Amino acid sequence: MAAQTNGVETASNTIPKPSPWAHKYRGATVEDLDPPPALSSKPTDSISTALMNAYERDYTHLTVVSEDTRALLGYLNIPRLKQLLKDGKVKDSDYVEKAMQKFRRRANVYKVITMDTPLEELEAFFNGGVNGNGPQDFAVVTDVNRRFVLGVATKADLEEFVKRRP
């Protein structure tokens, strides 16, 4: 027999509570953000080349991949990189590997963000939940098996998406 709860008839006494973000995203996924294709650098690329590529595409983060396996090694945070250059900690002619932030695969469990990830999960990730382990500025969007970097989504992308929604 079905139970009656708050005027809603259900097969059990538990009613799934809608996400507090459900009204903003209405079932949208990362794919709906239409993230631009990832632009990756290699550890042996010069910092000046990486910066030029980021400026041309107006990117704030670049992924860094292995030259041999194309495995994701880390990323370049462009605002941080500009500060390192300003402080003289790196030079334009240095290799990307000197300035990149490396992923520590053994120390951390990473949240896999795919094109099918609901935007509610992405927002929670940016805010430090759902394996975010603290607030995050961006998410690397991969295939389900984490073999290919498909794009990068930022908190700003999410905010723009919400502004564009009617």
Beta strands, then each sheet from edge to edge (+ up, - down):
strand 1: 3-5
strand 2: 8-10
strand 3: 40-41
strand 4: 61-65
strand 5: 72-77
strand 6: 101-102
strand 7: 138-142
strand 8: 149-154
sheet 1: 1+ 2-
sheet 2: 3+ 4+ 5- 6+
sheet 3: 7+ 8-
end
